């Protein structure tokens, strides 16, 4: 029986790191089925949403979640700005 893994690549180098991690897991001979989720900061900037209740419920059904690097993306209007005098 395969282990079901949700893969959240995240942002920046996250997708590359999770891809390499999956290669390592597969090299051990462990049988896995993966499902990718686009839940990073880029999605937030694009759609205004990261994690819906429905997606959270879906993630709870997996045996494991492989989470890549995420950014701390904030909308431009809420970023603090520093000014020099």
Phi, psi and omega in degrees: 000135181276146174276135180267123182237127171274132182246119177246098184296327179081218187236171175058236181278354183310309180299324178293318181293316180294325177298317178291322178298320178295325176299318180295315180300314181295327180295337179282349181091000177290132179275123180227148169244128183244149173229125181273143177232134177266090186232030182265185180297326179298322177295318179301314180295327181281314189249346183078010180218143176248305188225106178279163177299322180296318179293319178300316177299320179295317180298329180295343182275351183276158175286329181203161175234125175261113186249121177274183180298142177237154177261166177257057183294132175234146175302145182306323183294337183258356179289139176279144180243140177256135177239146177256144182267000000 
